[in-house]
Amino acid sequence: MADQLHPVVSVRLFGTRKCFGPGVAELLRRVDERHSLRAAAQSMEMAYSKAWTITKNAEAELGFKLLASSAGGKNGGGAALTDDARRLLDAYGAYCAELRDYAERRFDEAFAFCAEARETQA
Amino acid sequence: MADQLHPVVSVRLFGTRKCFGPGVAELLRRVDERHSLRAAAQSMEMAYSKAWTITKNAEAELGFKLLASSAGGKNGGGAALTDDARRLLDAYGAYCAELRDYAERRFDEAFAFCAEARETQA
């Protein structure tokens, strides 16, 4: 209950518009596992067209490619993360972890009055 | 474009489940202006039943009341924020501002490679 009150922080990156957040990050991780944007999208119950659009939008806003597609091969080609996409995922993960850590450290002091309010109203 | 890349941080509070975030905060601010939960909900195009539910859920998780209703008066009664609701709004606002400030300060270093990635791929 209230004693377990805790913050959940989410971070999105914007350029001229939203371009990166938990959804795109998860999509890229799944592309990395499945070597296919279509399979990654499917596994998240996301339409392929949406997966394609948010990836292209992210690339346009960030200014670098996230996916490299390979033609041919035994599965008829597929998608792989660029090195820059890996660096972005790492940077985003570390940045989110750092913010969450800071949020946890500052939480008790910022919301200390809540325990008092509970007791007063109880 | 990419040079304006910046973080947008959102903070939600969870007890046993989600109980407070930007939506409830905005709803409370509007109750304070309009002295009515119904009018506040309407102004956000939120169903009154949803406004009532999220307020009651927040109160249950936080362990203190957010709204006090007054009967009678020229407008047939209405809703007002409790002092604890005001303290919560203030604390939440300050906490979000502090996290955003921290996120801004840490951003350039965390995502410095993005500029390099753009130049390399250009």
gemmi code that builds the backbone of each chain (N, CA, C; Angstrom):
import gemmi

chains = {
    "A": [
        ("MET", (0.848, -1.205, 0.000), (0.000, 0.000, 0.000), (0.879, 1.248, 0.000)),
        ("ALA", (0.458, 2.223, 0.769), (1.135, 3.515, 0.691), (2.598, 3.441, 1.139)),
        ("ASP", (2.903, 2.515, 2.040), (4.286, 2.400, 2.502), (5.226, 1.957, 1.388)),
        ("GLN", (4.649, 1.339, 0.380), (5.464, 0.902, -0.746), (5.455, 1.925, -1.875)),
        ("LEU", (4.943, 3.096, -1.594), (4.847, 4.121, -2.630), (6.220, 4.334, -3.267)),
        ("HIS", (6.259, 4.270, -4.579), (7.545, 4.424, -5.271), (7.340, 5.056, -6.640)),
        ("PRO", (8.388, 5.675, -7.162), (8.282, 6.344, -8.461), (8.592, 5.404, -9.621)),
        ("VAL", (7.913, 5.604, -10.727), (8.252, 4.929, -11.977), (8.541, 6.038, -12.996)),
        ("VAL", (9.755, 6.034, -13.482), (10.205, 7.117, -14.358), (10.291, 6.609, -15.787)),
        ("SER", (9.756, 7.357, -16.729), (9.969, 6.973, -18.122), (10.585, 8.130, -18.891)),
        ("VAL", (11.443, 7.762, -19.820), (12.228, 8.753, -20.558), (11.979, 8.583, -22.051)),
        ("ARG", (11.613, 9.661, -22.687), (11.478, 9.666, -24.144), (12.413, 10.716, -24.718)),
        ("LEU", (12.912, 10.466, -25.901), (13.762, 11.454, -26.567), (12.960, 12.122, -27.678)),
        ("PHE", (13.054, 13.432, -27.722), (12.381, 14.211, -28.750), (13.412, 14.965, -29.579)),
        ("GLY", (13.163, 15.037, -30.879), (13.890, 15.966, -31.735), (12.889, 17.065, -32.033)),
        ("THR", (12.470, 17.151, -33.284), (11.358, 18.060, -33.571), (10.045, 17.397, -33.143)),
        ("ARG", (10.090, 16.110, -32.949), (8.943, 15.351, -32.428), (9.496, 14.144, -31.691)),
        ("LYS", (8.603, 13.389, -31.060), (9.046, 12.212, -30.319), (9.785, 11.267, -31.259)),
        ("CYS", (10.913, 10.764, -30.830), (11.623, 9.847, -31.736), (12.144, 8.575, -31.074)),
        ("PHE", (12.242, 8.549, -29.745), (12.776, 7.339, -29.122), (12.231, 7.204, -27.704)),
        ("GLY", (11.895, 5.984, -27.333), (11.384, 5.732, -25.995), (11.359, 4.240, -25.738)),
        ("PRO", (10.661, 3.832, -24.690), (10.659, 2.410, -24.315), (10.170, 1.490, -25.436)),
        ("GLY", (9.203, 1.937, -26.222), (8.643, 1.099, -27.292), (9.643, 0.823, -28.409)),
        ("VAL", (10.290, 1.877, -28.910), (11.276, 1.683, -29.982), (12.461, 0.877, -29.458)),
        ("ALA", (12.842, 1.146, -28.220), (13.968, 0.406, -27.630), (13.649, -1.091, -27.587)),
        ("GLU", (12.456, -1.418, -27.153), (12.049, -2.822, -27.080), (11.996, -3.443, -28.482)),
        ("LEU", (11.484, -2.679, -29.419), (11.422, -3.155, -30.809), (12.833, -3.489, -31.328)),
        ("LEU", (13.785, -2.606, -31.084), (15.161, -2.850, -31.557), (15.764, -4.085, -30.885)),
        ("ARG", (15.519, -4.224, -29.578), (16.044, -5.417, -28.885), (15.493, -6.696, -29.516)),
        ("ARG", (14.230, -6.639, -29.905), (13.628, -7.836, -30.499), (14.105, -8.069, -31.929)),
        ("VAL", (14.404, -6.992, -32.648), (15.011, -7.150, -33.972), (16.351, -7.865, -33.815)),
        ("ASP", (17.077, -7.483, -32.782), (18.392, -8.069, -32.539), (18.283, -9.577, -32.247)),
        ("GLU", (17.228, -9.966, -31.554), (17.015, -11.388, -31.254), (16.505, -12.166, -32.464)),
        ("ARG", (15.610, -11.517, -33.222), (14.880, -12.241, -34.264), (15.399, -11.971, -35.674)),
        ("HIS", (16.315, -11.010, -35.795), (16.912, -10.673, -37.092), (15.860, -10.326, -38.137)),
        ("SER", (14.760, -9.742, -37.686), (13.677, -9.404, -38.613), (12.792, -8.354, -37.960)),
        ("LEU", (12.549, -7.263, -38.691), (11.661, -6.225, -38.161), (10.232, -6.745, -38.091)),
        ("ARG", (9.874, -7.546, -39.084), (8.512, -8.085, -39.120), (8.265, -9.008, -37.913)),
        ("ALA", (9.219, -9.904, -37.646), (9.070, -10.834, -36.515), (9.091, -10.078, -35.186)),
        ("ALA", (9.940, -9.051, -35.116), (10.013, -8.248, -33.892), (8.675, -7.559, -33.635)),
        ("ALA", (8.115, -6.947, -34.689), (6.837, -6.244, -34.568), (5.746, -7.229, -34.141)),
        ("GLN", (5.703, -8.359, -34.806), (4.698, -9.387, -34.505), (4.757, -9.807, -33.034)),
        ("SER", (5.964, -9.975, -32.527), (6.120, -10.449, -31.149), (5.622, -9.414, -30.138)),
        ("MET", (5.501, -8.146, -30.597), (4.968, -7.104, -29.721), (3.520, -6.768, -30.068)),
        ("GLU", (2.935, -7.561, -30.951), (1.585, -7.294, -31.445), (1.481, -5.887, -32.025)),
        ("MET", (2.542, -5.507, -32.733), (2.573, -4.204, -33.388), (2.488, -4.436, -34.884)),
        ("ALA", (1.725, -3.608, -35.569), (1.635, -3.742, -37.026), (3.013, -3.487, -37.628)),
        ("TYR", (3.353, -4.234, -38.669), (4.647, -4.055, -39.315), (4.799, -2.625, -39.825)),
        ("SER", (3.708, -2.080, -40.372), (3.764, -0.714, -40.910), (4.100, 0.290, -39.805)),
        ("LYS", (3.584, 0.044, -38.612), (3.884, 0.939, -37.496), (5.351, 0.794, -37.082)),
        ("ALA", (5.816, -0.443, -37.010), (7.214, -0.700, -36.646), (8.150, -0.011, -37.652)),
        ("TRP", (7.786, -0.106, -38.926), (8.594, 0.512, -39.978), (8.597, 2.034, -39.802)),
        ("THR", (7.411, 2.596, -39.557), (7.281, 4.051, -39.437), (8.039, 4.593, -38.234)),
        ("ILE", (7.906, 3.946, -37.081), (8.584, 4.498, -35.899), (10.102, 4.337, -36.013)),
        ("THR", (10.538, 3.289, -36.714), (11.987, 3.128, -36.919), (12.520, 4.213, -37.858)),
        ("LYS", (11.811, 4.443, -38.969), (12.241, 5.462, -39.935), (12.196, 6.855, -39.305)),
        ("ASN", (11.155, 7.098, -38.528), (11.024, 8.388, -37.837), (12.184, 8.603, -36.870)),
        ("ALA", (12.517, 7.551, -36.118), (13.639, 7.642, -35.173), (14.941, 7.920, -35.925)),
        ("GLU", (15.151, 7.211, -37.024), (16.380, 7.420, -37.813), (16.458, 8.852, -38.347)),
        ("ALA", (15.312, 9.364, -38.828), (15.300, 10.723, -39.392), (15.602, 11.763, -38.312)),
        ("GLU", (15.028, 11.593, -37.142), (15.229, 12.562, -36.055), (16.628, 12.452, -35.459)),
        ("LEU", (17.097, 11.229, -35.304), (18.423, 11.026, -34.704), (19.531, 11.390, -35.684)),
        ("GLY", (19.247, 11.182, -36.966), (20.253, 11.513, -37.975), (21.213, 10.373, -38.278)),
        ("PHE", (20.883, 9.177, -37.821), (21.693, 8.019, -38.205), (20.829, 6.768, -38.287)),
        ("LYS", (21.326, 5.771, -39.009), (20.563, 4.552, -39.242), (20.577, 3.642, -38.009)),
        ("LEU", (19.465, 2.989, -37.801), (19.354, 2.032, -36.699), (19.345, 0.597, -37.210)),
        ("LEU", (18.756, 0.415, -38.381), (18.645, -0.939, -38.936), (19.403, -1.049, -40.251)),
        ("ALA", (20.077, -2.179, -40.418), (20.697, -2.502, -41.694), (19.984, -3.740, -42.209)),
        ("SER", (19.555, -3.698, -43.430), (18.885, -4.899, -43.945), (19.844, -5.661, -44.831)),
        ("SER", (19.750, -6.962, -44.718), (20.623, -7.809, -45.529), (19.755, -8.596, -46.511)),
        ("ALA", (20.153, -8.619, -47.735), (19.403, -9.377, -48.742), (19.944, -10.808, -48.809)),
        ("GLY", (19.100, -11.742, -49.161), (19.549, -13.122, -49.366), (19.806, -13.864, -48.073)),
        ("GLY", (20.560, -14.940, -48.148), (20.784, -15.780, -46.983), (19.672, -16.805, -46.879)),
        ("LYS", (19.850, -17.753, -45.966), (18.901, -18.873, -45.950), (17.483, -18.453, -45.544)),
        ("ASN", (17.365, -17.322, -44.799), (16.016, -16.852, -44.446), (15.527, -15.739, -45.375)),
        ("GLY", (16.189, -15.594, -46.513), (15.744, -14.589, -47.475), (15.976, -13.178, -46.996)),
        ("GLY", (17.095, -12.960, -46.313), (17.409, -11.604, -45.847), (16.753, -11.307, -44.523)),
        ("GLY", (17.122, -10.165, -43.941), (16.545, -9.824, -42.648), (17.074, -8.487, -42.202)),
        ("ALA", (16.878, -8.190, -40.915), (17.314, -6.905, -40.391), (18.299, -7.129, -39.256)),
        ("ALA", (19.254, -6.239, -39.161), (20.212, -6.286, -38.055), (20.369, -4.876, -37.508)),
        ("LEU", (20.764, -4.768, -36.258), (21.020, -3.450, -35.681), (22.354, -2.920, -36.203)),
        ("THR", (22.417, -1.626, -36.461), (23.702, -1.003, -36.758), (24.483, -0.876, -35.443)),
        ("ASP", (25.782, -0.627, -35.547), (26.575, -0.403, -34.337), (26.049, 0.812, -33.572)),
        ("ASP", (25.609, 1.820, -34.329), (25.070, 3.017, -33.678), (23.776, 2.711, -32.911)),
        ("ALA", (22.975, 1.798, -33.439), (21.752, 1.404, -32.723), (22.113, 0.731, -31.395)),
        ("ARG", (23.157, -0.081, -31.425), (23.606, -0.730, -30.179), (24.103, 0.287, -29.170)),
        ("ARG", (24.847, 1.272, -29.668), (25.343, 2.313, -28.761), (24.174, 3.115, -28.192)),
        ("LEU", (23.179, 3.359, -29.030), (22.005, 4.103, -28.568), (21.261, 3.324, -27.491)),
        ("LEU", (21.062, 2.026, -27.734), (20.371, 1.192, -26.737), (21.148, 1.178, -25.421)),
        ("ASP", (22.461, 1.044, -25.518), (23.287, 1.041, -24.304), (23.197, 2.378, -23.579)),
        ("ALA", (23.308, 3.468, -24.353), (23.279, 4.807, -23.751), (21.907, 5.073, -23.116)),
        ("TYR", (20.860, 4.708, -23.819), (19.498, 4.914, -23.324), (19.271, 4.094, -22.055)),
        ("GLY", (19.696, 2.844, -22.062), (19.540, 1.979, -20.884), (20.283, 2.536, -19.680)),
        ("ALA", (21.510, 2.979, -19.903), (22.318, 3.511, -18.796), (21.730, 4.824, -18.276)),
        ("TYR", (21.273, 5.642, -19.209), (20.687, 6.950, -18.846), (19.405, 6.740, -18.033)),
        ("CYS", (18.539, 5.840, -18.475), (17.298, 5.549, -17.738), (17.625, 5.013, -16.346)),
        ("ALA", (18.600, 4.130, -16.270), (18.983, 3.549, -14.973), (19.497, 4.633, -14.036)),
        ("GLU", (20.253, 5.556, -14.584), (20.805, 6.645, -13.773), (19.682, 7.550, -13.241)),
        ("LEU", (18.723, 7.861, -14.107), (17.599, 8.708, -13.678), (16.742, 7.997, -12.643)),
        ("ARG", (16.531, 6.706, -12.841), (15.721, 5.944, -11.869), (16.414, 5.897, -10.517)),
        ("ASP", (17.704, 5.729, -10.568), (18.484, 5.693, -9.341), (18.367, 7.033, -8.597)),
        ("TYR", (18.507, 8.102, -9.341), (18.379, 9.447, -8.755), (16.963, 9.646, -8.191)),
        ("ALA", (15.963, 9.201, -8.962), (14.566, 9.343, -8.534), (14.319, 8.590, -7.219)),
        ("GLU", (14.884, 7.402, -7.094), (14.736, 6.615, -5.862), (15.387, 7.339, -4.684)),
        ("ARG", (16.596, 7.836, -4.933), (17.337, 8.494, -3.846), (16.611, 9.727, -3.328)),
        ("ARG", (15.932, 10.462, -4.226), (15.290, 11.709, -3.835), (13.854, 11.513, -3.357)),
        ("PHE", (13.324, 10.311, -3.528), (11.886, 10.109, -3.323), (11.438, 10.283, -1.866)),
        ("ASP", (12.115, 9.617, -0.963), (11.658, 9.614, 0.430), (11.564, 11.019, 1.008)),
        ("GLU", (12.572, 11.814, 0.699), (12.555, 13.175, 1.221), (11.430, 13.994, 0.582)),
        ("ALA", (11.291, 13.856, -0.728), (10.295, 14.664, -1.450), (8.867, 14.348, -1.011)),
        ("PHE", (8.612, 13.082, -0.668), (7.249, 12.684, -0.336), (7.100, 12.266, 1.130)),
        ("ALA", (7.993, 12.765, 1.964), (7.961, 12.414, 3.389), (6.624, 12.773, 4.038)),
        ("PHE", (6.017, 13.862, 3.578), (4.761, 14.314, 4.204), (3.633, 13.300, 4.026)),
        ("CYS", (3.756, 12.396, 3.055), (2.667, 11.441, 2.795), (2.383, 10.570, 4.026)),
        ("ALA", (3.434, 10.131, 4.701), (3.245, 9.279, 5.881), (2.510, 10.074, 6.966)),
        ("GLU", (2.904, 11.317, 7.094), (2.265, 12.209, 8.074), (0.789, 12.429, 7.721)),
        ("ALA", (0.533, 12.657, 6.437), (-0.846, 12.897, 5.985), (-1.718, 11.675, 6.271)),
        ("ARG", (-1.165, 10.484, 6.069), (-1.916, 9.251, 6.347), (-2.292, 9.170, 7.815)),
        ("GLU", (-1.301, 9.473, 8.669), (-1.562, 9.372, 10.110), (-2.568, 10.415, 10.579)),
        ("THR", (-2.444, 11.620, 10.048), (-3.353, 12.699, 10.441), (-4.786, 12.387, 10.048)),
        ("GLN", (-4.939, 11.832, 8.840), (-6.297, 11.556, 8.360), (-6.855, 10.246, 8.895)),
        ("ALA", (-5.965, 9.383, 9.420), (-6.430, 8.046, 9.840), (-7.349, 8.131, 11.064)),
    ],
    "B": [
        ("MET", (16.010, 19.530, -35.445), (16.326, 18.137, -35.788), (17.165, 17.502, -34.681)),
        ("ALA", (18.128, 16.728, -35.096), (18.873, 15.946, -34.121), (19.640, 16.814, -33.127)),
        ("ASP", (20.049, 18.013, -33.568), (20.797, 18.879, -32.657), (19.945, 19.348, -31.482)),
        ("GLN", (18.640, 19.293, -31.669), (17.746, 19.704, -30.584), (17.302, 18.503, -29.756)),
        ("LEU", (17.944, 17.374, -29.964), (17.540, 16.169, -29.249), (17.523, 16.445, -27.745)),
        ("HIS", (16.415, 16.109, -27.125), (16.284, 16.394, -25.690), (15.382, 15.358, -25.026)),
        ("PRO", (15.561, 15.171, -23.726), (14.769, 14.169, -23.012), (13.451, 14.746, -22.498)),
        ("VAL", (12.426, 13.927, -22.480), (11.168, 14.266, -21.818), (10.930, 13.176, -20.773)),
        ("VAL", (10.879, 13.593, -19.537), (10.803, 12.643, -18.425), (9.399, 12.672, -17.845)),
        ("SER", (8.812, 11.513, -17.623), (7.530, 11.516, -16.915), (7.619, 10.610, -15.691)),
        ("VAL", (6.927, 11.037, -14.660), (7.007, 10.359, -13.364), (5.616, 9.937, -12.918)),
        ("ARG", (5.490, 8.681, -12.602), (4.246, 8.168, -12.032), (4.539, 7.563, -10.673)),
        ("LEU", (3.577, 7.657, -9.783), (3.736, 7.037, -8.473), (2.898, 5.771, -8.423)),
        ("PHE", (3.498, 4.725, -7.918), (2.815, 3.450, -7.766), (2.785, 3.061, -6.293)),
        ("GLY", (1.668, 2.500, -5.862), (1.613, 1.809, -4.585), (1.586, 0.334, -4.952)),
        ("THR", (0.468, -0.324, -4.688), (0.323, -1.688, -5.196), (0.002, -1.636, -6.685)),
        ("ARG", (-0.454, -0.468, -7.139), (-0.695, -0.239, -8.576), (-0.495, 1.242, -8.836)),
        ("LYS", (-0.590, 1.643, -10.087), (-0.406, 3.049, -10.425), (-1.423, 3.888, -9.663)),
        ("CYS", (-0.973, 4.971, -9.069), (-1.939, 5.792, -8.343), (-1.838, 7.279, -8.599)),
        ("PHE", (-0.734, 7.753, -9.134), (-0.628, 9.195, -9.351), (0.325, 9.471, -10.496)),
        ("GLY", (-0.039, 10.451, -11.323), (0.808, 10.815, -12.447), (0.308, 12.122, -13.043)),
        ("PRO", (0.785, 12.438, -14.237), (0.418, 13.722, -14.846), (-1.098, 13.918, -15.001)),
        ("GLY", (-1.817, 12.837, -15.314), (-3.265, 12.941, -15.529), (-4.029, 13.303, -14.271)),
        ("VAL", (-3.777, 12.588, -13.181), (-4.470, 12.888, -11.910), (-4.063, 14.279, -11.431)),
        ("ALA", (-2.782, 14.616, -11.594), (-2.311, 15.937, -11.164), (-3.081, 17.034, -11.907)),
        ("GLU", (-3.222, 16.873, -13.207), (-3.956, 17.874, -14.002), (-5.421, 17.921, -13.574)),
        ("LEU", (-5.986, 16.754, -13.331), (-7.389, 16.709, -12.879), (-7.564, 17.495, -11.575)),
        ("LEU", (-6.665, 17.292, -10.634), (-6.765, 17.992, -9.342), (-6.619, 19.508, -9.529)),
        ("ARG", (-5.685, 19.906, -10.382), (-5.508, 21.344, -10.631), (-6.785, 21.955, -11.178)),
        ("ARG", (-7.461, 21.205, -12.031), (-8.706, 21.716, -12.621), (-9.856, 21.707, -11.626)),
        ("VAL", (-9.867, 20.734, -10.719), (-10.871, 20.753, -9.642), (-10.679, 22.030, -8.818)),
        ("ASP", (-9.431, 22.369, -8.581), (-9.122, 23.554, -7.787), (-9.623, 24.834, -8.468)),
        ("GLU", (-9.547, 24.860, -9.789), (-10.028, 26.034, -10.534), (-11.551, 26.067, -10.629)),
        ("ARG", (-12.122, 24.886, -10.819), (-13.552, 24.817, -11.160), (-14.440, 24.412, -9.988)),
        ("HIS", (-13.835, 24.016, -8.883), (-14.571, 23.613, -7.687), (-15.590, 22.522, -7.961)),
        ("SER", (-15.255, 21.651, -8.903), (-16.175, 20.575, -9.271), (-15.402, 19.486, -9.987)),
        ("LEU", (-15.560, 18.255, -9.531), (-14.881, 17.135, -10.190), (-15.489, 16.916, -11.573)),
        ("ARG", (-16.809, 17.108, -11.651), (-17.488, 16.904, -12.936), (-16.989, 17.910, -13.978)),
        ("ALA", (-16.917, 19.167, -13.581), (-16.453, 20.216, -14.514), (-14.989, 20.003, -14.883)),
        ("ALA", (-14.197, 19.573, -13.897), (-12.781, 19.316, -14.153), (-12.626, 18.195, -15.174)),
        ("ALA", (-13.380, 17.106, -14.971), (-13.320, 15.961, -15.883), (-13.735, 16.385, -17.288)),
        ("GLN", (-14.849, 17.107, -17.351), (-15.375, 17.566, -18.642), (-14.328, 18.391, -19.404)),
        ("SER", (-13.637, 19.243, -18.689), (-12.659, 20.122, -19.342), (-11.486, 19.343, -19.912)),
        ("MET", (-11.300, 18.100, -19.418), (-10.230, 17.250, -19.943), (-10.782, 16.185, -20.886)),
        ("GLU", (-12.061, 16.302, -21.194), (-12.742, 15.290, -22.011), (-12.570, 13.899, -21.410)),
        ("MET", (-12.674, 13.866, -20.074), (-12.590, 12.606, -19.344), (-13.991, 12.301, -18.791)),
        ("ALA", (-14.390, 11.040, -18.859), (-15.697, 10.664, -18.294), (-15.670, 10.921, -16.784)),
        ("TYR", (-16.777, 11.397, -16.256), (-16.863, 11.658, -14.820), (-16.564, 10.395, -14.027)),
        ("SER", (-17.071, 9.263, -14.519), (-16.854, 7.999, -13.798), (-15.361, 7.657, -13.729)),
        ("LYS", (-14.634, 7.984, -14.789), (-13.184, 7.724, -14.785), (-12.487, 8.662, -13.802)),
        ("ALA", (-12.893, 9.932, -13.826), (-12.305, 10.916, -12.910), (-12.535, 10.486, -11.462)),
        ("TRP", (-13.742, 10.009, -11.195), (-14.083, 9.568, -9.842), (-13.226, 8.358, -9.460)),
        ("THR", (-13.127, 7.406, -10.384), (-12.368, 6.177, -10.110), (-10.885, 6.456, -9.872)),
        ("ILE", (-10.266, 7.269, -10.720), (-8.827, 7.495, -10.539), (-8.554, 8.309, -9.266)),
        ("THR", (-9.493, 9.168, -8.900), (-9.317, 9.927, -7.657), (-9.425, 9.002, -6.447)),
        ("LYS", (-10.459, 8.140, -6.461), (-10.651, 7.206, -5.332), (-9.491, 6.223, -5.240)),
        ("ASN", (-9.023, 5.750, -6.376), (-7.877, 4.839, -6.413), (-6.634, 5.523, -5.843)),
        ("ALA", (-6.406, 6.774, -6.236), (-5.244, 7.514, -5.716), (-5.370, 7.672, -4.202)),
        ("GLU", (-6.548, 8.024, -3.726), (-6.747, 8.197, -2.278), (-6.494, 6.886, -1.529)),
        ("ALA", (-6.984, 5.779, -2.101), (-6.820, 4.476, -1.444), (-5.344, 4.089, -1.370)),
        ("GLU", (-4.610, 4.328, -2.458), (-3.192, 3.940, -2.489), (-2.334, 4.870, -1.636)),
        ("LEU", (-2.652, 6.161, -1.695), (-1.862, 7.133, -0.937), (-2.181, 7.046, 0.558)),
        ("GLY", (-3.422, 6.698, 0.854), (-3.813, 6.587, 2.266), (-4.330, 7.890, 2.861)),
        ("PHE", (-4.610, 8.862, 2.009), (-5.247, 10.092, 2.506), (-6.163, 10.687, 1.433)),
        ("LYS", (-7.082, 11.529, 1.891), (-8.082, 12.114, 0.994), (-7.482, 13.245, 0.160)),
        ("LEU", (-7.942, 13.323, -1.066), (-7.498, 14.398, -1.962), (-8.605, 15.435, -2.167)),
        ("LEU", (-9.850, 14.945, -2.170), (-10.978, 15.839, -2.411), (-11.903, 15.881, -1.209)),
        ("ALA", (-12.375, 17.082, -0.914), (-13.407, 17.264, 0.101), (-14.621, 17.795, -0.632)),
        ("SER", (-15.753, 17.191, -0.414), (-16.943, 17.713, -1.090), (-17.752, 18.544, -0.112)),
        ("SER", (-18.290, 19.622, -0.619), (-19.117, 20.488, 0.223), (-20.547, 20.432, -0.297)),
        ("ALA", (-21.488, 20.253, 0.602), (-22.903, 20.219, 0.207), (-23.447, 21.643, 0.250)),
        ("GLY", (-24.450, 21.899, -0.562), (-25.141, 23.194, -0.527), (-24.342, 24.312, -1.150)),
        ("GLY", (-24.705, 25.551, -0.825), (-24.079, 26.718, -1.445), (-24.795, 27.043, -2.731)),
        ("LYS", (-24.460, 28.169, -3.312), (-25.247, 28.630, -4.462), (-25.115, 27.742, -5.689)),
        ("ASN", (-23.984, 26.985, -5.773), (-23.851, 26.075, -6.908), (-24.220, 24.630, -6.556)),
        ("GLY", (-24.924, 24.464, -5.437), (-25.367, 23.124, -5.058), (-24.218, 22.234, -4.644)),
        ("GLY", (-23.242, 22.806, -3.964), (-22.112, 22.011, -3.478), (-21.069, 21.823, -4.551)),
        ("GLY", (-19.936, 21.230, -4.155), (-18.865, 21.056, -5.130), (-17.705, 20.338, -4.499)),
        ("ALA", (-16.578, 20.393, -5.168), (-15.402, 19.693, -4.664), (-14.271, 20.685, -4.443)),
        ("ALA", (-13.501, 20.426, -3.429), (-12.321, 21.253, -3.157), (-11.156, 20.325, -2.854)),
        ("LEU", (-9.950, 20.813, -3.072), (-8.774, 20.022, -2.716), (-8.564, 20.060, -1.204)),
        ("THR", (-8.146, 18.939, -0.658), (-7.720, 18.941, 0.745), (-6.332, 19.602, 0.818)),
        ("ASP", (-5.942, 19.988, 2.018), (-4.593, 20.547, 2.187), (-3.542, 19.524, 1.762)),
        ("ASP", (-3.817, 18.253, 2.051), (-2.862, 17.200, 1.666), (-2.744, 17.074, 0.150)),
        ("ALA", (-3.855, 17.289, -0.552), (-3.807, 17.247, -2.023), (-2.922, 18.378, -2.536)),
        ("ARG", (-3.023, 19.549, -1.920), (-2.154, 20.674, -2.323), (-0.687, 20.362, -2.064)),
        ("ARG", (-0.419, 19.751, -0.928), (0.974, 19.400, -0.616), (1.487, 18.352, -1.608)),
        ("LEU", (0.611, 17.426, -1.958), (1.003, 16.399, -2.930), (1.305, 17.027, -4.294)),
        ("LEU", (0.436, 17.924, -4.741), (0.669, 18.594, -6.031), (1.979, 19.372, -6.003)),
        ("ASP", (2.205, 20.073, -4.907), (3.460, 20.840, -4.780), (4.673, 19.903, -4.791)),
        ("ALA", (4.585, 18.830, -4.009), (5.702, 17.893, -3.911), (5.958, 17.213, -5.254)),
        ("TYR", (4.884, 16.815, -5.908), (5.006, 16.146, -7.208), (5.614, 17.095, -8.241)),
        ("GLY", (5.131, 18.337, -8.250), (5.653, 19.337, -9.193), (7.139, 19.586, -8.977)),
        ("ALA", (7.522, 19.738, -7.714), (8.931, 20.018, -7.399), (9.813, 18.812, -7.734)),
        ("TYR", (9.293, 17.633, -7.427), (10.039, 16.393, -7.688), (10.246, 16.197, -9.194)),
        ("CYS", (9.192, 16.396, -9.981), (9.307, 16.276, -11.443), (10.303, 17.302, -11.978)),
        ("ALA", (10.242, 18.520, -11.472), (11.149, 19.580, -11.938), (12.598, 19.204, -11.625)),
        ("GLU", (12.797, 18.636, -10.444), (14.150, 18.244, -10.039), (14.688, 17.127, -10.944)),
        ("LEU", (13.829, 16.147, -11.239), (14.261, 15.054, -12.124), (14.541, 15.556, -13.535)),
        ("ARG", (13.698, 16.465, -14.015), (13.904, 17.010, -15.369), (15.210, 17.773, -15.438)),
        ("ASP", (15.472, 18.508, -14.386), (16.703, 19.282, -14.328), (17.926, 18.342, -14.362)),
        ("TYR", (17.854, 17.295, -13.576), (18.936, 16.300, -13.550), (19.076, 15.640, -14.926)),
        ("ALA", (17.949, 15.296, -15.529), (17.959, 14.646, -16.842), (18.616, 15.553, -17.889)),
        ("GLU", (18.314, 16.843, -17.838), (18.928, 17.805, -18.774), (20.440, 17.868, -18.564)),
        ("ARG", (20.827, 17.955, -17.295), (22.259, 18.096, -16.984), (23.065, 16.895, -17.445)),
        ("ARG", (22.472, 15.693, -17.380), (23.195, 14.474, -17.718), (23.082, 14.098, -19.191)),
        ("PHE", (22.201, 14.796, -19.902), (21.865, 14.349, -21.256), (23.018, 14.422, -22.251)),
        ("ASP", (23.654, 15.580, -22.317), (24.683, 15.782, -23.353), (25.798, 14.754, -23.262)),
        ("GLU", (26.218, 14.483, -22.045), (27.293, 13.505, -21.877), (26.829, 12.100, -22.271)),
        ("ALA", (25.620, 11.750, -21.820), (25.112, 10.395, -22.072), (24.919, 10.112, -23.560)),
        ("PHE", (24.526, 11.147, -24.310), (24.219, 10.926, -25.729), (25.195, 11.647, -26.664)),
        ("ALA", (26.389, 11.906, -26.149), (27.399, 12.620, -26.942), (27.710, 11.886, -28.248)),
        ("PHE", (27.671, 10.562, -28.214), (28.030, 9.780, -29.398), (27.072, 10.025, -30.557)),
        ("CYS", (25.883, 10.545, -30.286), (24.893, 10.739, -31.358), (25.403, 11.699, -32.436)),
        ("ALA", (26.066, 12.751, -32.000), (26.589, 13.728, -32.969), (27.641, 13.059, -33.859)),
        ("GLU", (28.469, 12.263, -33.215), (29.519, 11.522, -33.930), (28.901, 10.531, -34.931)),
        ("ALA", (27.851, 9.834, -34.472), (27.187, 8.848, -35.326), (26.593, 9.536, -36.558)),
        ("ARG", (26.020, 10.712, -36.354), (25.442, 11.457, -37.491), (26.518, 11.804, -38.497)),
        ("GLU", (27.651, 12.267, -37.997), (28.721, 12.671, -38.914), (29.317, 11.472, -39.648)),
        ("THR", (29.472, 10.384, -38.929), (30.055, 9.181, -39.531), (29.151, 8.642, -40.638)),
        ("GLN", (27.852, 8.656, -40.394), (26.922, 8.093, -41.380), (26.583, 9.071, -42.501)),
        ("ALA", (26.853, 10.367, -42.280), (26.434, 11.374, -43.257), (27.209, 11.243, -44.571)),
    ],
}
model = gemmi.Model(1)
for chain_id, residues in chains.items():
    chain = gemmi.Chain(chain_id)
    for i, (resn, *xyz) in enumerate(residues, 1):
        res = gemmi.Residue()
        res.name, res.seqid = resn, gemmi.SeqId(i, " ")
        for name, pos in zip(("N", "CA", "C"), xyz):
            atom = gemmi.Atom()
            atom.name, atom.element = name, gemmi.Element(name[0])
            atom.pos, atom.b_iso = gemmi.Position(*pos), 0.0
            res.add_atom(atom)
        chain.add_residue(res)
    model.add_chain(chain)
structure = gemmi.Structure()
structure.add_model(model)
structure.setup_entities()
